[in-house]
């Protein structure tokens, strides 16, 4: 015998079967997202660059600036982005370790504790031969003493990062402690894009200091 379709039967059907419709919508959204992810063209690592911030940040403003820089100074590149890692006490350190272990991220903005934990382990590029350290201190008043760290293997001291005070624009975007540092992930190839970007950010900070 067929069940008649009326307001009462529809009400009962919805009461006991509503979850099926919710599940169908969720699966539909998941399927669309999966298709988009699989079919989206993958940008090679050599054609993209990521600024990774261990903390909250205005990534929308950073992405806009990075896109301007990419278009003007790195036209051969496809994408420059900023990524914020939430500094959660439980998952934050694991997420940062996973990113570094997977060779993800190019320029890092890290609080002093995280900077000191990784600086001597070979994770970051030594910067003292890449820029005029003396001029940086004289022209911008940046204190570099605490940025020097000892390499755990060689015992040599190197400048693995610069205080965020040298980057006023970056400092305005990132909600990180005043004692944070900006570093570049070490690479096995000769790729110098991250260093070029760091120097551009330094120049931008220098210009900002001169106009104030």
Helices and strands as residue ranges (DSSP letters): H 7-39, G 45-47, E 48-54, E 56-57, H 59-73, E 79-85, H 92-101, E 107-110, H 112-119, H 133-140, G 145-147, E 148-150, E 157-159, E 162-163, G 164-166, H 168-173, E 174-175, E 181-184, H 193-211
